[in-house]
Amino acid sequence: MQPVKGIHSSRITPGNYFMHHEMPPSSIPPIRFIALTILWVGALPFVSWGRDVPAPPTPLPTQVDLRPQLDQWGLGPRNQGPRNTCSVFATMAAFEFAYSKHVGHGEKLSAEYLNWACNQVIHNHSEDRGQFFHHLLQGFARFGICKDEQMPYTDHFDPQLEPSSEARATAKDIQDMGFLVHWIRPIQAKHGLSNNELLKTKRVLASGYPVAAGASHSRLFVGYQEDANQPGGGIFLTKDSAGGEYRTVTYEFVKTEVNDVFWVEEPKRSAAGK
């Protein structure tokens, strides 16, 4: 099979996360934003552009649907409730799928722990401020992620909530497994995926992995359907924590509103010591 080219990838380790606490992209002057993006990429020693990843069938299928696999594993949509944690749920779900794929059965991971880890990185102890994907990945790089039952999600933000020693130990074990994060599109000042980035997103889905997509509301893409009657020529199937259900967005929406997009690959067997 031919590899998927042009995807920015890195192994998540404590030494390769982006150190800049970023302002909302719309508030950053374009030249400064470009400089910050270069700083971010240049600070990642394990990053490579054009890394080979598993390729889907050629030509691409007209539809892909990972929902049956998610439901079989017991990893259907979960509800974020009134909290501002959609990016947390999308990032957690990307790791959750890769982890479950690796161990061969469904394992729920903790959105609450990942939110806590991110808040340690950005020094937030006051509210659910809405996280950026790259800050959440920094949180994973430093603290990992535990299983859901070890730090269950709560219906409100608690600045005093701390993970147990057992949760921290599990999180470290999962972190050390060697997950690979692949950026299809890092955060940028201008919203909207290019046709090439949209194609790469579909190719990743067709290879059997979901894709986390950030916009004004973050979602996990879990499939797609070509449909000439839809704006842009088709739809993406989404796992949406707003309401805790499967939904859809059109290709047109993705090409005008979505900003940063990444996916998580299961650990290599050699990296996990298996």
N, C-alpha and C positions, 0 to 999 in steps of 0.2 A: 504493500500500500504506500501511497505517496504521503509524506508528512504535511501537516498544516503549517504554513510558513507565516512569518510576520507577527508573531504573538510575543509580547514582552513578558518574560517569565522569571520567577525567582523562587528559590527554596526559602521558606519562612524560618528564619533563625533569629536569635536575639540581636545579632549584629547587623541586620540588613533591613531595618525599617526606616521609614522616612521621618526625619527628626523635626521638620518644620510644622508648626501649628498653623494650619492654613486658614485664611479668611475665606468666606464664601466666594466662589469664583467670580461672580458678577461684580464684586467690589475690588478686584485686583486689576490694575492697569495691564493691558495685554503684554507689553514688553516685560514687566516685572513677573507676570504669570509664567511666561516662557522661561525666564531665568530660574524661577523656582522649580519648574518642571525638570529642567536640566539638572539642577542641584539634587532633586529627588532621585532621578535615574542614575546620576553619577555616584550617588552615595550607596548604591546597592551592589556589593561585590559579587553576588551570585546571579545578577541579571544578565540575560542575553536576549538580543533581538533575533527573531527567526528561529527560535528553538523548535526542534521536531517534536510533534505531539501526535497521538493516534489519529489517523485520518478516517473520515466517514466513507461510505460507499460513493462511487462516482458513476453517473451523476448523482447529485443530492436527491434524496427522496422528497416527494412533494409535501409530506407531512411527517412529523416526529412527535411522539407523545411519551414523556417519562412519568406521567401521572400513575399508570398502573404499577410501575416499579415502586414509586413512593408509597402508594397505598398498600402494596404488599408488605413493605417494610414497616408500616405504621408511622410513616413520616409525612402524612398529609398536612395541609395548612394549619397553622396555629395562630391564635388571635392575639395581637399585641395590646388590645384593649385601648384605653384612653392615652396611653403613654406614647411619647415621640420616639419610637424605637424600630421603625421599619427597616432602616439600614442594618441594625443589629440582627434582626430576624433574617434578612436576606443573606448576610455574611455567615451567620451561624448555620443556615440551611445549606449553603454551599459546602462548608466543612462537614456537616452532618452527612450529606450524600456521599462525599468522598470517603469519609470514615466508614460508613456502612458498606460501601462498595468494597473497601479493603478487608473488612472483617467477615463479610459474607452474610450479614443480617442487619436489620434495622437497629440503630442505636441513636436515641435522642440525645442531643447535646444541649448545653445550657446557654440560652440567650442572656439570662441574668448574669452569669459569670463573665461572658464576653463583654457585656456592657460595663461591668465592674472593671475588667482589665483595661478597656479603652479609657475609662475615666481616670485610671491611675496614670496613664500615659499623658493625657491632656490636662491633668490636675483639675478635674471637675468634680465638685462634691456638693453641688447645689440643686441640680435639676436634670431631667432628661433633655439635653440641649439639641438632640438630633445629631447623630454621629456621621462622620465621613468614612467611606470604605477604608481609605488608607490609614486612618487612625485606628479603626477596628483591627486591621491587619497588624499594626504596630502592637496593639494590645495582645493579639495572639502570639506575636513574635517574642514578647517578653514574659507572658504569663500562661499561654496555652488556652485550653478550653476543657471543662470537665463535663461529665454526664449530667443530664437534665435533673435527675432525681437528687443529685448532690448539691444543687443550688437552683431550686425551682423558681420560675418566673413569678413575680409578685404584681399586684394590681396597681402599685404606686411606687415611685422612686424613694428609696430609703438610703440616705447618705451614710448611715451607720452599718449597713449590711456588708458583711465580710464573708468570704468563702472559708469553709472549714479546712483543716490541715489535710483531710482526706481528699477534698475537692481539689486543692492545690497540687497534691501528689498525682492524682489522675490527670489533671490538666497538663502537668509537666510530661507525663508519659505520652500523652497524645501529641503534644507539641514536638517531642523528640522523634516521632515516627517519620518525619521528613516529608510533609505535604508540599506540593508545588503549587504556587499561585501564578496564574497566567493572566496578564493584562491584555485584553483586546483593545481597550482604550482607557488610559489613565485619565484622571480628572483634568478638564480643560476649561478655559474661559467661555468658549462657544459651545452651546448645546447641539446635540444631534449627531447620530452616527452617519458616517459616509456609507455609500453602497458597499464598499469593500469591507468595512467593519461589520455591517449587517450580515454580509455573506459569511464572514468568519464566525459570527455568533451562531448562525445556522449550522455551520460545519461542526462546531463544538457540540451543539445539541445532537446532531446526527451521529457523532462519535460516542454518545451515551452519557454526557455530563450536562448538568444544568448550568446556567449562567446568571450571575448576579448583576443587576442593572440599576444604576442610580439615576434618579431624576428628582422632581419635587417630591416624589414618593418612590421609595426603593422596593423592588420586587425581585423574585427569582424566576427567570425564564425556564420553563420545563418542557418546551416543545414549540412547534410552529406548524402553520398550515398555509400553503399557497392558496390564494383565493383572489381572482381578478376583480371580484365585486367589492373587496375591502379596500379602503384607502391605503395606497402604497403597494397593493398587490398581495396582501396576506395579513396574518395575525400571529402573534406570539402567545402561547399559553403561559400563564403565570401562576405561581404559588404566592398568594398575597396575604400578608399578615393583617391588613386592614379588613377586619371582619372575619379573617381566618377562612378563606375559601379560594378555590381556583377561579381565575378570571382571564381576560384576554386584553391585549393592547394591539393596535394596528402597526403595520410597518411604518406608516406615515408618522405616527406618534414617536416611534423609536428614532426616526430620521430627523425629527425636529425637537424633541424634548429630552431624550436620554443623554446622559453625560458620560459617566465612568462605567466601565463594564469589565468584569473579570470572572474567572472560573477557577476552581480548585481541583487539582488532580490528586488521586489517591497516592500514598507513598509507594515508591518503588520497593519491590521486595528486598532488594539488597540494602536499601536505606533503612528499612525496618528490621533488618537482621533476620529475615525469613528466607 
